Amino acid sequence: MTRVAVNGAAGRMGRTVIETAADREDLEVVVGVDVADVDGVGGVPVVDASEVGAALAEYDPAVVVDFTVPDSTVALADACVEAGVGMVVGTTGFDDDGFATLEAASDSVPVLKATNFSRGVQALLRTVRAAVGALGGYDLELTETHHNQKVDAPSGTAKTILETVQEQRDVEPVYGREGHAPREDDEIAVFASRAGDIRGEHELVLAGNDEVVTLSHRAEDRAVFAAGALDAAAWLAGRDPGWYEFGSVVDGE
């Protein structure tokens, strides 16, 4: 039984992680951490984020699952290094310094960072790699849509799709278009939409040779990401310090 803590326990994703974990027999959420003043979520005690170090020492989790904001994750990384606790990070929007802090933490504890914990997105990325490699010269356009509370744009998943495209093609991103903006051969436009409670939609269009190929993924429920993050937590527990990828979890390595 893997003991898990949840950072951001009172948030939408944190609550979903706790609810999803309740149906599993391979792990248990033993404590939550949040800046909100709540006593518990789903029967799990929640402590104030300022006491994260003490909470890790008291409840002794093997891994912390984190869906918060970059500043919170960076503070968590310091506490995890001090306590020797692994990290599964789903937070996005890090600047270079924040990302460097996570990388430095991986020298001391196992860290698994992913922009998306959907197994379907992992399959999408592999398909994107193959399609872009096979369809050289086709125009590329990338669109993502999320709920109206998401603060970073483009999404972390969209950035990962873009990086996957750039592994195969030398293209420059253009973030939206306005006015007189003829399309260049070596560009990929990236568009971000925010509306309602949309969980996450991503679409890559490849067009050329009188045909259009569309590769897309839509999440129907946040539980998809929670389940993947918990899979990652169970997989990460007990591993050596280092930087790990969600693809390894999906592949069962």
C-alpha positions in Angstrom: 0.0 0.0 0.0 1.6 3.2 -1.2 1.1 6.2 1.1 0.3 9.4 -0.9 -0.1 13.0 0.0 -1.9 15.5 -2.2 -0.8 19.1 -2.6 -3.7 21.4 -3.5 -6.1 19.0 -1.9 -9.0 21.5 -1.8 -8.7 22.4 -5.4 -10.7 20.8 -8.2 -7.9 18.4 -9.3 -6.8 17.7 -5.7 -10.4 16.7 -4.7 -10.6 14.5 -7.8 -7.3 12.8 -6.9 -8.6 12.1 -3.4 -12.0 10.8 -4.7 -10.3 8.6 -7.3 -7.9 7.2 -4.8 -10.7 6.0 -2.6 -11.6 3.3 -5.1 -8.0 1.9 -5.3 -6.5 -0.9 -3.2 -2.8 -0.2 -4.1 -2.5 3.2 -2.5 -4.0 5.5 0.2 -4.1 9.2 0.4 -3.0 9.9 4.0 -2.9 13.7 4.1 -3.7 16.7 2.0 -2.0 20.1 1.9 -3.6 23.4 0.8 -3.6 27.1 1.3 -7.4 27.0 1.9 -8.7 26.8 5.5 -10.3 23.3 5.4 -10.1 20.5 7.9 -10.4 17.7 5.5 -11.5 16.5 2.0 -13.2 13.2 1.4 -12.2 11.9 4.9 -8.5 12.9 4.4 -7.1 15.4 6.9 -5.8 18.7 5.2 -3.1 20.8 6.7 -2.1 24.3 5.9 0.6 24.7 3.2 2.9 26.5 5.6 3.1 23.3 7.6 3.9 21.0 4.7 7.3 19.9 6.1 5.7 18.9 9.4 2.9 17.1 7.6 5.4 15.0 5.5 7.2 14.1 8.7 4.0 13.1 10.6 2.1 11.2 7.9 5.2 9.7 6.1 3.9 9.5 2.5 6.1 7.9 -0.1 5.0 10.4 -2.8 3.2 13.7 -3.1 0.8 14.3 -6.0 0.8 18.0 -6.9 -1.7 19.9 -9.0 -1.3 23.5 -7.9 0.5 26.6 -9.1 4.3 26.9 -9.8 5.1 28.9 -6.6 3.4 26.2 -4.4 5.2 23.4 -6.3 8.6 25.0 -5.8 8.0 25.4 -2.1 6.8 21.8 -2.0 10.0 20.6 -3.8 12.1 22.0 -1.0 10.0 20.2 1.6 10.1 16.9 -0.3 13.9 17.0 -0.6 14.1 17.6 3.2 11.8 14.7 3.9 13.0 12.4 1.2 9.6 12.2 -0.4 9.0 11.6 -4.2 7.0 14.0 -6.3 4.4 13.5 -9.0 3.9 16.9 -10.6 1.0 17.9 -12.8 1.3 21.6 -12.3 2.1 23.6 -15.5 3.3 27.2 -16.3 6.7 27.1 -14.7 9.3 29.7 -15.6 12.9 28.7 -16.1 13.9 29.1 -12.4 10.9 27.1 -11.2 11.6 24.3 -13.6 15.3 24.3 -12.6 14.2 23.9 -8.9 12.3 20.7 -9.9 15.2 19.4 -11.8 17.5 20.1 -8.8 15.1 18.3 -6.5 15.4 15.2 -8.7 19.0 14.9 -7.6 17.7 14.0 -4.1 14.3 12.4 -4.6 12.4 10.8 -7.5 10.4 13.4 -9.5 7.9 12.6 -12.2 6.8 15.7 -14.1 4.1 15.5 -16.8 2.0 18.1 -18.5 -0.8 15.6 -18.9 -1.5 12.3 -17.1 -3.9 10.9 -19.7 -2.9 7.6 -21.3 -4.7 8.8 -24.4 -2.5 11.8 -24.7 0.5 9.6 -24.5 -0.8 7.7 -27.4 -1.6 11.0 -29.2 2.0 12.2 -28.8 3.4 9.0 -30.3 0.9 9.4 -33.2 1.9 13.0 -33.7 5.5 12.0 -33.9 4.8 9.5 -36.6 2.4 11.7 -38.6 4.6 14.8 -38.7 7.6 12.6 -39.7 5.6 11.0 -42.5 3.9 14.2 -43.8 6.8 16.6 -44.5 5.7 19.9 -45.9 2.1 19.7 -44.7 0.8 22.8 -42.9 0.5 22.4 -39.2 -2.0 24.1 -36.8 -2.5 23.5 -33.1 -5.6 24.4 -31.0 -6.3 23.8 -27.4 -9.4 24.6 -25.2 -9.7 24.5 -21.5 -12.0 25.8 -18.7 -12.3 29.5 -17.9 -10.2 29.2 -14.7 -7.0 28.0 -16.4 -4.4 30.7 -16.1 -1.5 29.5 -18.3 -1.7 29.6 -22.1 -1.0 27.7 -24.2 -1.6 24.7 -22.0 1.3 22.5 -20.9 -0.1 19.7 -23.0 -0.1 22.0 -26.1 3.5 22.9 -25.4 4.4 19.2 -25.2 2.6 18.5 -28.5 4.5 21.5 -30.0 7.8 20.1 -28.7 6.9 16.7 -30.2 6.2 18.3 -33.6 9.5 20.2 -33.4 11.4 16.9 -32.9 10.4 16.1 -36.5 10.1 19.5 -38.2 11.9 22.8 -37.9 8.9 25.0 -37.3 8.4 28.3 -35.4 5.3 28.8 -33.3 3.0 31.7 -34.0 0.6 32.4 -31.1 -2.5 33.5 -32.9 -2.9 35.7 -36.0 -4.2 39.2 -36.5 -4.3 41.6 -39.4 -2.3 41.0 -42.6 -0.6 37.8 -41.6 0.2 35.5 -44.5 1.2 32.0 -43.5 4.9 31.0 -43.7 5.9 27.5 -44.7 8.0 27.0 -41.5 5.4 28.1 -38.9 2.8 26.4 -36.7 0.1 28.5 -35.3 -1.0 27.8 -31.7 -4.4 28.9 -30.5 -5.7 28.8 -26.9 -9.4 29.1 -26.0 -10.9 29.3 -22.5 -14.6 28.7 -21.8 -16.9 27.1 -19.3 -15.8 23.9 -17.5 -14.1 22.2 -20.5 -11.7 19.6 -19.1 -9.2 19.7 -22.0 -9.3 19.5 -25.8 -6.3 19.4 -28.1 -6.2 19.2 -31.9 -3.4 19.1 -34.4 -4.2 19.6 -38.0 -1.9 18.6 -40.8 -3.0 19.8 -44.3 -1.5 19.4 -47.7 -1.6 17.4 -50.9 -5.4 18.0 -51.1 -6.0 16.2 -47.8 -6.4 17.0 -44.1 -5.3 14.8 -41.2 -6.7 15.7 -37.8 -5.3 14.3 -34.6 -7.2 15.2 -31.5 -7.9 14.3 -27.8 -10.7 15.3 -25.5 -10.9 14.6 -21.8 -14.4 13.9 -20.6 -13.6 14.0 -16.9 -10.8 15.2 -14.6 -10.7 11.7 -13.2 -8.7 10.7 -16.3 -5.8 12.9 -15.1 -6.3 11.9 -11.4 -6.1 8.2 -12.3 -2.9 8.7 -14.3 -1.3 10.7 -11.6 -2.1 8.0 -9.0 -0.7 5.3 -11.4 2.4 7.5 -11.5 2.6 7.7 -7.7 2.3 4.0 -7.3 5.0 3.5 -9.9 7.3 6.1 -8.5 7.3 5.0 -4.9 10.6 3.5 -3.8 12.5 4.4 -6.9 15.9 6.1 -6.9 16.3 9.8 -7.1 16.0 11.0 -10.7 13.8 12.6 -13.4 11.0 10.3 -14.7 8.5 10.5 -17.5 4.9 9.4 -17.6 5.5 7.5 -20.8 7.5 5.0 -18.7 4.5 4.4 -16.5 2.3 3.8 -19.5 4.8 1.4 -20.9 5.1 -0.4 -17.6 8.9 0.0 -17.6 
